[in-house]
Amino acid sequence: MTANAIHVIRNFLSSAHTKRKTTNRNKGDAAMNNSNGNGNDNTSNHHSSDTNGIKNEEEEDAFDANSLLPRYLLPLVRHYHDDFYVSRSFDPRLIVQLMAEGFLPIATQGYLLPKLHVERCVLQLKPNSNLHISKSTRKKSKRFLLSVNECFDEVVAGCHRQHGTNWLYPPIVAAFRAIHQRTTGENSGGVNAMIMDHESLDPTDVTPVRLYTVEVWNAETGALAGGELGYSVGGIYSSLTGFSNEDTAGSVQLLALGKLLMQCGFEYWDLGMTLEYKTRLGAELIPRTEFVSKVKRSRVESKGVVLRCGGSRRNAKELVDWEQRPAAAAAAACGSKQKNGDSQLEKKADVSHPHPSSDNKGSPKPKRKRPDEEGKGE
């Protein structure tokens, strides 16, 4: 399986190199979009030209920014401005490669906009957690249940209702769905990204990238009260965007998810750009070079860490009240396979059954800012 993944991804990247040499960029972009089912592409006004026409005011800054991009991705991705990079491809194989290199993938109309923050807001979960639990949220958490990977489409719809399309355009949603479908299989394998030697550009290993939905349910009515999209590379979980339909549901989700991540053996929780609620939660800013180093280490050492909720909805209060246990016991409780062999990968994954939400009446009001606020590409 590893050799096959390397073969598939390497062919994809090789074809991108060939297209760059033998066709002009417009034709190459059109072919790439058609191959991803995105042939009818209308760009927004400030992105109406091709990526070849997107210029930086300072070429020296562009050079420095491009030096942060792995060389093997240069045929497909280039620096745009500030923390943002740009590509016309929404291929899931490219997106998992970017995730495995520390980029957070978002989008604008017609363009993928991977972001590599100058500073990343990160919450340490292991060996000692910095997660802060408020008394009021702990008390209210008994009203909710938490699940993982139950209803991808409903979570995306909730994000669209609360934030509008924002950066969740159809092509990136389709790519996320493809990765999510590979995450919810029997073995929770996700999609393998290649680990490349940055000098020889030869693949040395693969690492699984998994995409999740996290749902919060009203324990009394069974209505979907909130949720989020996120992904993991090794022992690092990254939040992408989320929504809440009920008061305090978003805060409860954060705390219950934080404790579940700890149970499953995750080392860090990546929250993207800094916002006040994230620092109150216990997150701190770290330089992007440090964050990328953590990703590169974790993608090798913690491949088997998987976010699971035990195959059922769990009481949020019980999760919030959970206290740190020894690493081996925590990994076993979540079914995470650690490299040192202290625990075995639980073979039974979450059952992925859509759960209709019939009680979502009206337009929900935003309860708090989420990581998607950075995704406007401005």
RODO-2510 file (C-alpha; in nm, 4 decimals, decimal comma):
residues 378
     n   res          X          Y          Z
     1     m     0,0000     0,0000     0,0000
     2     t     0,2862     0,2356     0,0808
     3     a     0,4600     0,1662    -0,2499
     4     n     0,1323     0,2162    -0,4372
     5     a     0,0662     0,5501    -0,2640
     6     i     0,4151     0,6707    -0,3546
     7     h     0,3624     0,5618    -0,7149
     8     v     0,0274     0,7409    -0,7484
     9     i     0,1361     1,0682    -0,5889
    10     r     0,4709     1,0702    -0,7670
    11     n     0,2951     1,0262    -1,1027
    12     f     0,0647     1,3144    -1,0138
    13     l     0,3573     1,5438    -0,9327
    14     s     0,5543     1,4268    -1,2360
    15     s     0,2627     1,5059    -1,4641
    16     a     0,2502     1,8551    -1,3156
    17     h     0,6194     1,9069    -1,3952
    18     t     0,5600     1,7887    -1,7529
    19     k     0,2612     2,0185    -1,8020
    20     r     0,4632     2,3152    -1,6898
    21     k     0,7322     2,2461    -1,9481
    22     t     0,5135     2,1548    -2,2478
    23     t     0,2070     2,3793    -2,2211
    24     n     0,1398     2,7390    -2,1367
    25     r    -0,0026     2,8058    -1,7930
    26     n    -0,3558     2,8804    -1,9101
    27     k    -0,3908     2,5479    -2,0876
    28     g    -0,2277     2,3640    -1,8021
    29     d    -0,4615     2,5221    -1,5502
    30     a    -0,7668     2,4394    -1,7626
    31     a    -0,6586     2,0767    -1,7906
    32     m    -0,5990     2,0546    -1,4165
    33     n    -0,9381     2,2036    -1,3365
    34     n    -1,1177     1,9762    -1,5815
    35     s    -0,9497     1,6744    -1,4274
    36     n    -1,0942     1,7817    -1,0919
    37     g    -1,4457     1,8416    -1,2201
    38     n    -1,4040     2,2180    -1,1996
    39     g    -1,4126     2,3174    -1,5649
    40     n    -1,6674     2,5967    -1,5219
    41     d    -1,4595     2,8317    -1,3168
    42     n    -1,5500     3,1982    -1,2666
    43     t    -1,3006     3,3936    -1,0645
    44     s    -1,3680     3,6931    -0,8450
    45     n    -1,2650     4,0385    -0,9661
    46     h    -0,9421     4,0619    -0,7709
    47     h    -0,8392     3,7138    -0,8895
    48     s    -0,9669     3,7381    -1,2480
    49     s    -0,6303     3,6805    -1,4150
    50     d    -0,4312     3,3585    -1,4150
    51     t    -0,1830     3,2837    -1,1381
    52     n     0,0910     3,3909    -1,3771
    53     g    -0,0553     3,7403    -1,3576
    54     i    -0,0625     3,7579    -0,9784
    55     k     0,2345     3,9758    -0,8860
    56     n     0,3973     4,0710    -0,5616
    57     e     0,5055     4,4278    -0,5059
    58     e     0,8414     4,3161    -0,3762
    59     e     1,0107     4,0366    -0,5737
    60     e     1,2591     3,9855    -0,2939
    61     d     0,9749     3,9134    -0,0521
    62     a     0,8288     3,6696    -0,3030
    63     f     1,1624     3,4895    -0,3287
    64     d     1,1880     3,4579     0,0482
    65     a     0,8311     3,3314     0,0707
    66     n     0,8824     3,0783    -0,2075
    67     s     1,1881     2,9493    -0,0246
    68     l     0,9471     2,8242     0,2438
    69     l     0,7660     2,6132    -0,0154
    70     p     0,9090     2,2628    -0,0722
    71     r     1,0711     2,2527    -0,4175
    72     y     0,8697     1,9546    -0,5341
    73     l     0,5498     2,1621    -0,5013
    74     l     0,6711     2,4601    -0,7048
    75     p     0,5170     2,3401    -1,0344
    76     l     0,1745     2,3530    -0,8686
    77     v     0,1960     2,6198    -0,5994
    78     r     0,3540     2,9630    -0,5745
    79     h     0,3565     3,2520    -0,3311
    80     y     0,0670     3,4977    -0,3590
    81     h     0,0951     3,7602    -0,0841
    82     d     0,1711     3,7772     0,2864
    83     d     0,1024     3,4336     0,4420
    84     f    -0,0869     3,3045     0,1393
    85     y     0,0175     3,0818    -0,1485
    86     v    -0,1903     3,0021    -0,4555
    87     s    -0,2714     2,7134    -0,6883
    88     r    -0,5339     2,6377    -0,9501
    89     s    -0,5465     2,2699    -0,8514
    90     f    -0,7910     2,1333    -0,5942
    91     d    -0,6684     1,7770    -0,6299
    92     p    -0,6987     1,5988    -0,2920
    93     r    -0,3467     1,4583    -0,3390
    94     l    -0,2049     1,8087    -0,3565
    95     i    -0,4098     1,9224    -0,0566
    96     v    -0,2847     1,6388     0,1665
    97     q     0,0733     1,7143     0,0589
    98     l     0,0259     2,0757     0,1672
    99     m    -0,1275     1,9679     0,4985
   100     a     0,1684     1,7351     0,5602
   101     e     0,4073     2,0271     0,5010
   102     g     0,2344     2,2526     0,7568
   103     f     0,0094     2,4588     0,5259
   104     l    -0,3546     2,5223     0,6150
   105     p    -0,5600     2,4889     0,2927
   106     i    -0,8365     2,7406     0,2302
   107     a    -0,9757     2,8841    -0,0938
   108     t    -1,1190     3,1719    -0,2855
   109     q    -1,3313     3,1408    -0,5984
   110     g    -1,1242     2,9508    -0,8543
   111     y    -0,8069     2,9299    -0,6462
   112     l    -0,6678     2,7168    -0,3668
   113     l    -0,5044     2,9438    -0,1060
   114     p    -0,2747     2,7432     0,1212
   115     k    -0,1744     2,9528     0,4210
   116     l     0,1509     2,9305     0,6133
   117     h     0,1064     3,1643     0,9086
   118     v     0,4025     3,3714     1,0219
   119     e     0,2857     3,2737     1,3704
   120     r     0,0601     2,9789     1,4446
   121     c    -0,1812     2,9645     1,7396
   122     v    -0,1138     2,6224     1,8953
   123     l    -0,2374     2,4557     2,2129
   124     q    -0,0128     2,1932     2,3708
   125     l    -0,1948     1,8769     2,4770
   126     k     0,0886     1,6381     2,5581
   127     p     0,2822     1,5606     2,7751
   128     n     0,1269     1,8391     2,9864
   129     s    -0,1929     1,9995     2,8635
   130     n    -0,2424     2,3758     2,8599
   131     l    -0,6177     2,3394     2,7981
   132     h    -0,8133     2,5772     3,0238
   133     i    -1,1584     2,4642     3,1400
   134     s    -1,4033     2,7334     3,2505
   135     k    -1,6413     2,6442     3,5318
   136     s    -1,9476     2,7841     3,3546
   137     t    -1,8851     2,5860     3,0352
   138     r    -1,8118     2,2713     3,2332
   139     k    -2,1508     2,3048     3,4034
   140     k    -2,3401     2,3624     3,0772
   141     s    -2,1649     2,0772     2,8955
   142     k    -2,4063     1,8180     3,0407
   143     r    -2,6663     1,9385     2,7897
   144     f    -2,4663     1,8146     2,4910
   145     l    -2,3250     1,5048     2,3240
   146     l    -2,0132     1,4846     2,1052
   147     s    -1,9525     1,2653     1,8007
   148     v    -1,6930     1,2283     1,5244
   149     n    -1,7522     1,1705     1,1524
   150     e    -2,1309     1,1340     1,1651
   151     c    -2,2467     1,3923     0,9112
   152     f    -2,0002     1,5659     0,6797
   153     d    -2,2628     1,7367     0,4611
   154     e    -2,4613     1,8703     0,7576
   155     v    -2,1480     2,0208     0,9129
   156     v    -2,0525     2,1894     0,5846
   157     a    -2,4089     2,3201     0,5508
   158     g    -2,3947     2,4579     0,9050
   159     c    -2,0710     2,6431     0,8267
   160     h    -2,2279     2,7877     0,5111
   161     r    -2,5394     2,9019     0,7006
   162     q    -2,3370     3,0793     0,9647
   163     h    -2,0529     3,2236     0,7576
   164     g    -2,1772     3,2200     0,3990
   165     t    -1,9614     3,0524     0,1364
   166     n    -1,6593     3,2361     0,2803
   167     w    -1,3703     3,0102     0,1734
   168     l    -1,5664     2,6825     0,1580
   169     y    -1,6160     2,6869    -0,2197
   170     p    -1,7430     2,3684    -0,3925
   171     p    -1,4018     2,2518    -0,5244
   172     i    -1,2367     2,2504    -0,1817
   173     v    -1,5466     2,0947    -0,0222
   174     a    -1,5270     1,8149    -0,2821
   175     a    -1,1600     1,7580    -0,2006
   176     f    -1,2309     1,7522     0,1739
   177     r    -1,5158     1,5063     0,1149
   178     a    -1,2843     1,2729    -0,0745
   179     i    -1,0295     1,2776     0,2091
   180     h    -1,3056     1,2366     0,4679
   181     q    -1,4435     0,9307     0,2886
   182     r    -1,0990     0,7718     0,3123
   183     t    -1,0817     0,8645     0,6810
   184     t    -1,4093     0,7012     0,7804
   185     g    -1,3299     0,3604     0,6321
   186     e    -1,2797     0,0496     0,8399
   187     n    -0,9109     0,1174     0,9043
   188     s    -0,9345     0,4989     0,9242
   189     g    -0,6423     0,5133     0,6842
   190     g    -0,6968     0,8613     0,5450
   191     v    -0,5014     0,9657     0,2345
   192     n    -0,1278     0,9074     0,2306
   193     a     0,0996     1,2066     0,1695
   194     m     0,4544     1,1502     0,0570
   195     i     0,7434     1,2522     0,2780
   196     m     1,0003     1,3860     0,0343
   197     d     1,3726     1,4348     0,0607
   198     h     1,3967     1,8058    -0,0093
   199     e     1,7399     1,7734    -0,1672
   200     s     1,6981     1,4703    -0,3953
   201     l     1,3183     1,5172    -0,4275
   202     d     1,2827     1,1415    -0,3820
   203     p     1,0073     0,9990    -0,1578
   204     t     1,1375     0,8474     0,1642
   205     d     0,8110     0,7504     0,3375
   206     v     0,4391     0,8229     0,3504
   207     t     0,2211     0,9613     0,6277
   208     p    -0,1595     0,9429     0,6534
   209     v    -0,3617     1,2653     0,6494
   210     r    -0,7117     1,2321     0,7940
   211     l    -1,0038     1,4737     0,7688
   212     y    -1,2760     1,4761     1,0343
   213     t    -1,6090     1,6259     1,1204
   214     v    -1,6833     1,6889     1,4875
   215     e    -2,0482     1,7241     1,5867
   216     v    -2,2195     1,8551     1,8996
   217     w    -2,5762     1,7419     1,9635
   218     n    -2,8479     1,8654     2,1966
   219     a    -2,8786     1,5735     2,4396
   220     e    -3,2506     1,6309     2,4934
   221     t    -3,3781     1,6944     2,1398
   222     g    -3,1111     1,5196     1,9300
   223     a    -3,0711     1,8320     1,7144
   224     l    -2,7324     1,9209     1,5690
   225     a    -2,6137     2,2071     1,7894
   226     g    -2,2736     2,2742     1,6329
   227     g    -1,9749     2,1226     1,4597
   228     e    -1,6455     2,1726     1,2849
   229     l    -1,4154     2,0467     1,0111
   230     g    -1,0591     1,9537     1,0996
   231     y    -0,7716     1,7312     0,9932
   232     s    -0,4744     1,5557     1,1442
   233     v    -0,1144     1,4975     1,0434
   234     g     0,0545     1,2650     1,2902
   235     g    -0,0194     1,3833     1,6428
   236     i    -0,1251     1,7345     1,5380
   237     y    -0,4933     1,8167     1,4886
   238     s    -0,5853     2,1346     1,2946
   239     s    -0,9240     2,3059     1,3161
   240     l    -1,0474     2,4464     0,9843
   241     t    -1,3891     2,6031     1,0428
   242     g    -1,7037     2,5461     1,2436
   243     f    -2,0462     2,6705     1,3477
   244     s    -2,2917     2,6662     1,6377
   245     n    -2,6694     2,6665     1,6386
   246     e    -2,7231     2,6965     2,0137
   247     d    -2,5899     2,9161     2,2899
   248     t    -2,2724     2,7708     2,4519
   249     a    -2,2617     2,4798     2,2023
   250     g    -1,9444     2,6176     2,0440
   251     s    -1,7661     2,6590     2,3765
   252     v    -1,8685     2,3112     2,4904
   253     q    -1,7485     2,1648     2,1616
   254     l    -1,4064     2,3219     2,2058
   255     l    -1,3558     2,1872     2,5560
   256     a    -1,4968     1,8406     2,4849
   257     l    -1,2927     1,8137     2,1645
   258     g    -0,9796     1,9249     2,3474
   259     k    -1,0254     1,6480     2,6044
   260     l    -1,1012     1,3924     2,3319
   261     l    -0,7815     1,4914     2,1496
   262     m    -0,5917     1,4340     2,4720
   263     q    -0,7534     1,0934     2,5184
   264     c    -0,6535     0,9948     2,1664
   265     g    -0,2892     1,0865     2,2205
   266     f    -0,2630     1,4087     2,0190
   267     e     0,0337     1,6300     2,1064
   268     y    -0,0811     1,9657     1,9684
   269     w    -0,4001     2,1388     1,8623
   270     d    -0,3424     2,3811     1,5743
   271     l    -0,5939     2,6675     1,5847
   272     g    -0,4541     2,8733     1,2958
   273     m    -0,4462     3,2500     1,3438
   274     t    -0,4675     3,4017     1,6885
   275     l    -0,8010     3,5141     1,8337
   276     e    -0,8889     3,5997     2,1916
   277     y    -1,1007     3,2904     2,2579
   278     k    -0,8080     3,0696     2,1518
   279     t    -0,5629     3,2264     2,3940
   280     r    -0,8260     3,1988     2,6692
   281     l    -0,8431     2,8312     2,5843
   282     g    -0,4692     2,8029     2,6511
   283     a    -0,3166     2,8363     2,3036
   284     e     0,0094     3,0230     2,2402
   285     l     0,1701     3,1726     1,9313
   286     i     0,4728     2,9931     1,7894
   287     p     0,6860     3,0910     1,4844
   288     r     0,6032     2,9099     1,1633
   289     t     0,9490     2,7539     1,1460
   290     e     0,8861     2,5920     1,4835
   291     f     0,5381     2,4785     1,3795
   292     v     0,6638     2,3236     1,0552
   293     s     0,9362     2,1429     1,2512
   294     k     0,6715     1,9986     1,4840
   295     v     0,4664     1,8796     1,1854
   296     k     0,7680     1,7132     1,0228
   297     r     0,8567     1,5321     1,3436
   298     s     0,5019     1,4299     1,4310
   299     r     0,4163     1,3026     1,0806
   300     v     0,6904     1,0413     1,1242
   301     e     0,6687     0,9587     1,4944
   302     s     0,2894     0,9653     1,5472
   303     k     0,1372     0,8256     1,2274
   304     g    -0,1076     0,6053     1,4146
   305     v    -0,2798     0,8756     1,6189
   306     v    -0,6465     0,8807     1,5156
   307     l    -0,9405     1,0882     1,6378
   308     r    -1,2209     0,8535     1,7454
   309     c    -1,5199     0,8882     1,9711
   310     g    -1,5747     0,5207     2,0510
   311     g    -1,8276     0,4611     1,7740
   312     s    -2,1087     0,6515     1,9463
   313     r    -2,2096     0,9923     2,0782
   314     r    -2,0437     1,0663     2,4089
   315     n    -2,1640     1,2861     2,6910
   316     a    -1,9761     1,6145     2,6685
   317     k    -1,9713     1,6571     3,0470
   318     e    -1,7974     1,3222     3,0919
   319     l    -1,5360     1,4250     2,8351
   320     v    -1,4808     1,7656     2,9943
   321     d    -1,4426     1,6044     3,3388
   322     w    -1,1906     1,3519     3,2100
   323     e    -0,8459     1,3815     3,3663
   324     q    -0,5110     1,3075     3,2058
   325     r    -0,3983     0,9473     3,2288
   326     p    -0,0713     0,7766     3,1370
   327     a     0,0022     0,7962     2,7649
   328     a    -0,0351     0,4230     2,6960
   329     a    -0,3750     0,4056     2,8646
   330     a    -0,4975     0,7177     2,6877
   331     a    -0,3896     0,5829     2,3494
   332     a    -0,5560     0,2478     2,4160
   333     a    -0,8820     0,4192     2,5183
   334     c    -0,8943     0,5991     2,1847
   335     g    -0,7740     0,3063     1,9772
   336     s    -0,4592     0,4895     1,8668
   337     k    -0,1620     0,2885     1,7516
   338     q     0,1555     0,4445     1,8926
   339     k     0,4942     0,3903     1,7352
   340     n     0,6433     0,2436     2,0521
   341     g     0,3867    -0,0359     2,0429
   342     d     0,2332     0,0432     2,3816
   343     s    -0,1127     0,0340     2,2295
   344     q    -0,2865    -0,1234     1,9325
   345     l    -0,4893     0,0534     1,6668
   346     e    -0,8554    -0,0093     1,7331
   347     k    -0,9933    -0,1718     1,4200
   348     k    -1,3521    -0,0672     1,4576
   349     a    -1,3958     0,2882     1,3287
   350     d    -1,6836     0,5267     1,3846
   351     v    -2,0006     0,4397     1,1956
   352     s    -2,0538     0,7185     0,9430
   353     h    -2,4316     0,7589     0,9229
   354     p    -2,5776     1,0986     0,8375
   355     h    -2,8060     1,2229     1,1137
   356     p    -3,0771     1,4572     0,9888
   357     s    -3,1161     1,7786     1,1801
   358     s    -3,4821     1,8675     1,1874
   359     d    -3,4691     2,1296     1,4598
   360     n    -3,2489     2,3884     1,2891
   361     k    -3,4998     2,6726     1,2571
   362     g    -3,4145     3,0067     1,1118
   363     s    -3,0701     3,1511     1,0559
   364     p    -2,8358     3,0744     1,3440
   365     k    -2,6413     3,3631     1,4876
   366     p    -2,2634     3,3356     1,5225
   367     k    -2,1729     3,2442     1,8781
   368     r    -1,7990     3,2966     1,8461
   369     k    -1,5319     3,3517     1,5865
   370     r    -1,3871     3,0373     1,4366
   371     p    -1,0642     2,9523     1,2527
   372     d    -1,2401     3,0124     0,9206
   373     e    -1,2270     3,3883     0,9847
   374     e    -0,8764     3,3801     0,8380
   375     g    -1,0007     3,2281     0,5154
   376     k    -1,1214     3,5366     0,3312
   377     g    -0,7931     3,5729     0,1445
   378     e    -0,7899     3,9490     0,1734
***
